């Protein structure tokens, strides 16, 4: 019965995202707010819901390393992304790469780079397979602690969003690393260490 409920949640979430709405999604780290990464209006809704400053960019989640590679055209950075994605994805690693000039991610066109992650949660991967890239950020008001359950999210966002119930999420937020330069730069500490990242990049 619970599995059926989650399948229904996915159907409803796909419909909501296609309408330009925001969805609460479970990840292997914390719950997130997700929307169509190609829609300027949908991305703006996340900023408004979170009361997030406009100058704090959102990361994007994708279903596979191949999809991530399609968002950047810098060959050197794409090679670094491929090495890290092959090692750590699906998983809690956000990789910052140059954004390709022909990207369909219209809300991010003014940015020279973008953080990309392939999450390690089956429900979210199923959603991504149906929707394509999603802009996803932690489900909380800006500066507050991320929520761990749908019930906590409802207390904040009420009926302003659609919900996927994936149970309790109690992980540590993802590691964020920039590969814009030859040497990786750690932007946020998380489950994957800088040492592990450097080791993976040295592998052939």
Secondary structure, DSSP 8 states (H G I E B T S, - for coil): -HHHHHHHHHHHHHHHHHTT--EEE--SSS-EEEEETT-HHHHHHHHHHHT--TTS--EEE-SSHHHHHTT---HHHHHHHHHHHHHH-SSSEEEEEE--TT-S-GGGTT-SEEEEE--S-HHHHHHHHHH--EEEEESSSTTS---SSHHHHHHHHTTSSEE-----------EEEE-SSSS-EEEE--SS-HHHHHHHHH--
